[in-house]
Amino acid sequence: MYALISALVYSIVHMKFIKPLAIDAPLDRFSEARAVEHVRVLTQDGRQEGRPGLREAATYIKTQLESIEDRAGSNIRIEIEESIVNGSFNMDIVYRFKRPDPSVLINGHFDSPLGSLELVIVGAHGFMKTYKWRDSIGASINVEASGTGGLDLVCQSGPGAWPSLVYAEAAIYPMAHSAAQDVFPVIPGDTDYRIFSQDYGSIPSLDIIFLLGGYYYHTSYDTLDKLLPGSMQARGDNLFSILKAFTNSSKLRTSQEREALRATSNDYRDERAVFFDYLSWFMIFYSRRVAVILHSIPFAIFIVMPLLLRFLDLGLRSWFATFCDFVKGLLFHIAAILLAIIFPVIFSIMRLFFSSHAMNWFAHPYLAFMMFVPCSLVGLLIPRTVWSCFPLSQDISVLKKSKEVLSNEAWFWGAFGLYACLTLAYLVAGLSGGFLTFSVSAFMLPAWIFFNIYIKSYHDQSLRSTVIYVLPLLPCIMYSVYFGGFLVQFLIEKMGMMGAVPPPYGFYIADGVVAATIGVVTGWCVGPLLPICGHWLARSSIIQFLLHISVLALAISSQFFPYSNTAPKRVVFQHTVVTADANRIVDSSYDFSVVDSNSLLFLFKHAPEVAKDLHVGTDFSFKTANTSHRETWMALFPVSHLFSRSLKFPARSDDIIKQYRYFPHLSNYKPGTFSSRGSRRVYLELSLGDLKEVWVAVLNITGPLSSWSLADNILPAPEAIDGGPPSYYVDLVELVMINGPSG
């Protein structure tokens, strides 16, 4: 059953059910084939800051927009402009179909890291502070990518419930989870959505992100052939439909209208709704007010059920005994879920004791399921093996029911109570992910009712009665596998860039995190079956078989190499040149770092050419090696926070001196001035020397600083890095770029 469901989920997550439209598709329909042709042109050269391909991409996009303008009818007015904030390098393109206010903004960026505007969101900030159309925006859709395709998930929505409601009503292929809004704030990432909807605009917005294909994310391997077929078709169809729904909505308002409504109406609230898609087939949406009622019902049922079952007939004592048994069932179910998490973590650590490298599952995600699902099931079933030996508080002779019936009843209501308590906890915490456990409890109730009807009708608690219990749970199980499988796949892909933690603990963290996550998913997918199916599954022969499968999978997985051409290891290499004045080199070095659990020792072992070029011998040790300081990687901020125990190797500077006579340097080009408010203005000039271009320049300023996108004089609070003084990180990537003549 789970194998068939997994196959279905795989096809859904990888867009197998979406047929991309051909290049000759009707012009009023979005065609993936036509879009790919534009992407093909844009990817002919890199679009990193400082490379000619970025300017060429901007020119191409503007040319295509102008061709649309030429083809537009006389009743449609189109405006194309370049958004200019400040500085000398401007490449923001703004394209608008002229219509009476308000309008809908679809936002995206075409530059590629490192150095893209997403580092500190200066482009969006400058747009919202200075551009003339900003007040006419009634809604915004920010399109992002954390990979090459797959689920195009709505990760953030707000303020208010209206944007997610529009999406729920209009999306052709709905892909959204309000639970993502609970998690996104703690993820070390950022999008323009924050600027538009939270910090500077309060614009009703959607943040839609491609989440899979993260192996190639922000690397040169992110090429056209890596696009997942069907992904762009789904995104295009959804965007067309959502855009139409926004523009036709009576709730689309300008910023002035929103402010007036907020001041006069009590209905304008930043209320987070609950929403989720079911296998991308349809969307379920309900407001926070409805969630308060719905998500409280399971807990109320759990509290009231002992009264309904015993108190009316047998009195208070029997009710209390029944409630005690329900609590025991709840505690045993908690123990089962915890053991389902702990067992895979223990097995993952044990495997690494006998392996020289971690993350064997990185290039082969199915290995993670092979290794950790069987041992997670063992942990899940162990409490069930001792449950039958545990005494019940209820008197069997008085109730005239068998111990097996009462045990099943106590475990079922205990499991139901756990999911009810978690649902209520989500609600009280103000989170939107309570639907995950609410859906489990909602489907467990009819399953239990049908099971009891069958038992009373046929007086036969056999395998057939178990099937009767499982069938109503199938929709819930399918959704759990869908959500959990996608979560594990996404996590596995991101483990290659999660950051390196110092040994000895860093070696085990990635495997432990994936193992624990699979344990949670296994407990979530199988847990609802445990009350009735547990006594069939918790047999010694089955548990031994699962243990043998676990050991065999661990042994087999150790033979696999963690990386491949389609899942490469990320290594950060930097040639660092420290200069003084404009023509003197103080130090020259190669700096190396990794961003996952396999350290540089692993790299030198499996890439001997690198070790040879760096003169790394067999006696190399971290204890005697030179480590590079985090400040060395400041140009990659905030990625530099992912590095640990970066190494520094000497590099010759002769070739640099021969090639460049003058080096980049920063200087004051005129005296500073003081304003009436007491702030000081400093005039700095960055000279490139003999360099033809620079893709990023970074200043770390320890004093107060104003104007972080050169668009206003208001700045967030400074940050202290590594115990240093409060300082500001200033990324001049959008502001400093000079292309010299080709030589």
Order of alpha helices (4+ residues) and beta strands (2+ residues): alpha-alpha-alpha-beta-beta-beta-alpha-beta-beta-alpha-alpha-beta-alpha-alpha-beta-beta-alpha-alpha-alpha-alpha-alpha-alpha-alpha-alpha-alpha-alpha-alpha-alpha-beta-beta-alpha-alpha-beta-alpha-beta-beta-beta-beta
